[in-house]
Amino acid sequence: MDPRILDRLRCPVCGELLAETTAGSARALRCPRRHSFDIARQGYVNLLAGRAPHAGDSAEMVAAREDFLAAGHYDLISAALADAAALAVHRVAAVRPVDAYPLVVDAGAGTGRYLGAVLAALPDAVGLALDVSKPALRRAARAHPRAAAALADTWQRLPLADASTAVLLNVFAPRNGPEFHRVLDPAGTLLVVTPAADHLTELVDALDLLRVDPDKSDRVAGSLGAHFTPVSSAVHRAELSLTRPEVATLVGMGPSAWHTDPATLATRLAALPDPTRVTVAVRLDAHRPR
């Protein structure tokens, strides 16, 4: 593992520093108290302190997400995050110029697509993708040459040192306000992406998908308000023209995949115009530690 990333990691059991060990072809991270965490052959390290509460996104959902994102449909999100992260890193550098390798962490990273885009815009930064889904982490471990990936439950204590992170990304993922605050540099920035009210609106009624919670922004503020101050907010929109197979892929990569009957979905998809115009609308909020 890149030593610039390993230096920021901590044992999820005792909080001690971690070092990489090798025995034959087996690699692991181990702390001085001999807690050991295997590095999978696909490149990610398992930093769970116990059993995962759930398996996260399935292999099918991850494959759908990879296909959809690789087609560039959500590149507006990647571009917005890259711009915001560049500003955030410059802010940290102005306060702490000795940190030559700012760390970008994506909590709930999925395939690591957004983290990779941010690192591509920040040549001096390194990155860490955290997720509970093994199929996602197999891809996230290859998202960028300066990124690492770790299996971790973001609802629990994060396997990172205090104030170790310059930029924390949270894209369509759960938010752990106290832990985000602990690991973020006091001059750092938390970037949160959530769906706007009209996100995928053309598909919600037609396919009976899960709707955006009308109180979403209030819930985000509630989960972070005790620890963070909002500093900026912007909505990014685009109109996509998607074929029916692309719409099916879009549904399959998101939360509606857990709640939609495949036969019913197929019938509804067949009734859509081909191509279908779909609105992408997301809110990007920047927060700084209190």
SVG drawing of the C-alpha trace seen along z (x, -y; Angstrom):
<svg xmlns="http://www.w3.org/2000/svg" viewBox="-46 -30 53 48">
<polyline fill="none" stroke="black" stroke-width="0.4" points="0.0,0.0 1.1,-3.5 3.0,-4.7 1.4,-8.2 -2.0,-6.5 -0.9,-3.9 0.5,-6.7 -3.0,-8.0 -4.7,-4.6 -5.3,-3.4 -6.2,0.0 -10.0,0.2 -9.7,2.2 -7.1,0.3 -6.4,-2.9 -2.6,-2.1 -0.5,-2.7 -0.6,-0.1 2.3,1.4 2.2,3.7 3.5,7.3 4.1,10.0 4.2,13.8 4.7,15.6 2.0,14.3 -0.2,13.1 -0.2,9.4 -1.8,7.8 -1.8,4.7 -0.8,5.2 -0.6,3.0 1.9,3.3 -0.8,5.1 -0.8,7.8 -4.3,7.0 -4.1,8.1 -6.1,7.2 -5.8,9.1 -5.2,7.4 -7.3,9.1 -5.7,10.2 -7.9,7.7 -6.1,4.9 -8.4,3.7 -7.8,4.2 -10.4,5.5 -10.5,3.0 -13.6,4.1 -13.3,4.5 -16.1,7.2 -18.6,8.6 -20.2,6.3 -23.8,5.3 -24.8,5.9 -23.1,6.8 -23.7,3.5 -24.4,3.2 -24.5,6.5 -22.2,7.5 -25.1,6.9 -25.7,3.4 -22.0,2.6 -21.6,3.8 -24.6,1.6 -23.1,-1.4 -19.8,-0.9 -21.4,-0.6 -23.5,-3.7 -20.8,-5.9 -18.3,-4.8 -20.6,-6.0 -20.2,-9.5 -23.8,-10.1 -22.9,-11.4 -19.7,-13.2 -21.3,-16.5 -21.0,-15.2 -17.4,-14.2 -16.6,-17.6 -18.3,-19.5 -16.6,-17.4 -13.2,-17.9 -13.6,-21.7 -14.8,-21.8 -12.1,-19.5 -9.4,-21.6 -10.6,-24.7 -10.7,-22.7 -7.1,-21.4 -5.8,-24.8 -7.4,-26.1 -5.7,-23.4 -2.4,-24.0 -2.6,-27.7 -3.0,-26.7 -0.8,-23.7 1.8,-23.9 3.9,-21.1 1.3,-18.5 2.7,-17.6 0.2,-14.8 -3.3,-15.8 -5.6,-12.9 -9.0,-12.6 -11.4,-10.1 -14.6,-8.9 -17.0,-7.5 -19.4,-5.1 -17.2,-5.2 -18.8,-2.5 -16.6,-1.8 -14.4,-4.8 -15.3,-6.6 -15.8,-10.0 -12.6,-9.6 -10.7,-8.8 -12.0,-12.0 -11.0,-14.1 -7.5,-12.6 -7.0,-13.2 -7.6,-16.9 -5.2,-16.9 -1.8,-15.7 -0.3,-15.9 -3.2,-14.2 -3.7,-10.6 -7.1,-8.9 -8.9,-6.3 -12.1,-4.6 -14.2,-3.3 -17.2,-1.0 -18.8,2.1 -19.4,3.8 -16.7,6.2 -17.7,6.1 -17.5,2.3 -14.1,2.3 -12.6,4.7 -13.2,1.9 -12.4,-1.0 -8.9,0.5 -8.2,-0.2 -9.9,-3.5 -6.7,-5.5 -2.9,-4.8 -2.9,-7.1 -5.9,-5.5 -6.3,-2.7 -9.5,-0.9 -10.7,0.5 -13.6,2.5 -15.1,0.4 -18.5,-0.3 -18.9,-4.1 -21.5,-4.0 -18.7,-2.9 -15.4,-4.4 -13.4,-5.1 -10.0,-3.5 -8.3,-6.9 -6.2,-9.1 -7.7,-12.2 -7.5,-15.3 -5.9,-13.2 -8.2,-14.1 -8.1,-17.2 -11.3,-16.5 -14.0,-14.0 -16.4,-13.0 -19.9,-11.7 -21.9,-10.9 -25.4,-9.4 -24.1,-7.7 -24.9,-7.7 -23.3,-10.4 -21.6,-9.8 -21.3,-13.4 -19.2,-12.7 -16.6,-10.5 -16.4,-12.8 -15.6,-15.6 -13.0,-13.6 -11.0,-12.5 -11.3,-15.8 -8.6,-18.4 -9.9,-21.5 -9.2,-23.4 -10.7,-20.6 -14.0,-20.3 -16.8,-17.8 -18.4,-17.6 -21.9,-16.0 -23.8,-15.1 -27.6,-14.4 -30.4,-14.1 -32.4,-17.3 -36.2,-17.1 -36.4,-16.7 -33.6,-14.1 -34.8,-11.4 -38.3,-12.8 -39.3,-11.4 -38.7,-7.9 -40.1,-8.0 -43.8,-7.9 -43.2,-5.9 -41.3,-3.1 -42.6,-3.6 -39.1,-4.2 -38.2,-5.4 -38.9,-9.1 -36.5,-11.7 -37.4,-12.5 -38.9,-16.1 -37.1,-16.6 -33.8,-15.4 -31.9,-18.7 -33.3,-19.0 -32.2,-15.5 -28.7,-16.1 -28.5,-19.3 -29.7,-17.4 -27.1,-14.7 -24.2,-17.2 -25.3,-20.4 -23.7,-19.6 -20.3,-19.2 -20.2,-21.2 -21.1,-24.6 -22.4,-24.8 -20.4,-27.1 -21.8,-26.7 -24.5,-24.9 -25.2,-24.5 -27.5,-22.4 -26.1,-20.8 -28.5,-19.7 -28.3,-18.0 -30.7,-16.3 -29.8,-12.9 -31.1,-11.0 -31.1,-7.3 -32.0,-4.2 -34.2,-1.6 -31.2,0.6 -29.5,-2.5 -32.6,-3.3 -32.6,0.3 -28.9,0.0 -29.7,-3.3 -32.4,-1.6 -30.3,1.4 -27.4,-0.6 -29.5,-2.5 -31.6,-1.9 -34.7,-1.1 -32.9,2.1 -33.7,3.5 -37.4,2.7 -38.4,3.3 -39.9,6.5 -37.9,7.4 -41.0,8.6 -42.9,5.4 -39.9,3.2 -39.5,4.9 -43.1,4.2 -42.8,0.6 -39.5,0.2 -41.1,1.5 -43.7,-1.3 -41.1,-4.1 -40.1,-6.0 -36.7,-5.1 -34.7,-7.1 -36.1,-8.7 -35.2,-12.2 -34.1,-12.0 -33.2,-14.9 -30.1,-14.5 -30.3,-17.0 -28.0,-16.8 -27.1,-19.2 -23.5,-19.6 -23.1,-21.1 -19.7,-22.0 -19.3,-21.9 -16.4,-22.8 -15.8,-21.6 -17.1,-23.7"/>
</svg>
